Amino acid sequence: MADPKFEIQMLHDRVMIKADGETEERRSTSGIVIPATVKMANRLAWGEVCGVGVNARSVKVGDKVLFNPEEQYEVEVQGQLYLVMRERDLHAVATPQTDHGTGLYL
């Protein structure tokens, strides 16, 4: 008998995020190559929201968000790593609207 499949539903204000992979090397604005092994202290990361709880008000599935990847809960689902955090731990949401934004674009 096959195992049943279960859908993951986030609770309360929890958000599930798939972090953008930064496994390749980066270049600074002056052209200096920064190897992938260099750990940047207190660096925020971008990720895509894959699930939201019913009390999450500012984000929805598919949004690109800015967050601190340190000290977050990790979960592996079907070989893919996701982060689970509260909505209040997010720092920014990338949006095409310019009502209250910074004027900067990704």
Buried (B, 14 or more C-beta within 10 A) or exposed (E): EEEEEEEEEBEEBBBBBBBEEEEEEEEEEEEEEEEEEEEEEEEEBBBBBBBBBEEBEEBEEEBBBBBBBEEBEEEEEEEEEBBBBBBEBBEEBBEEEEEEEEEEEE
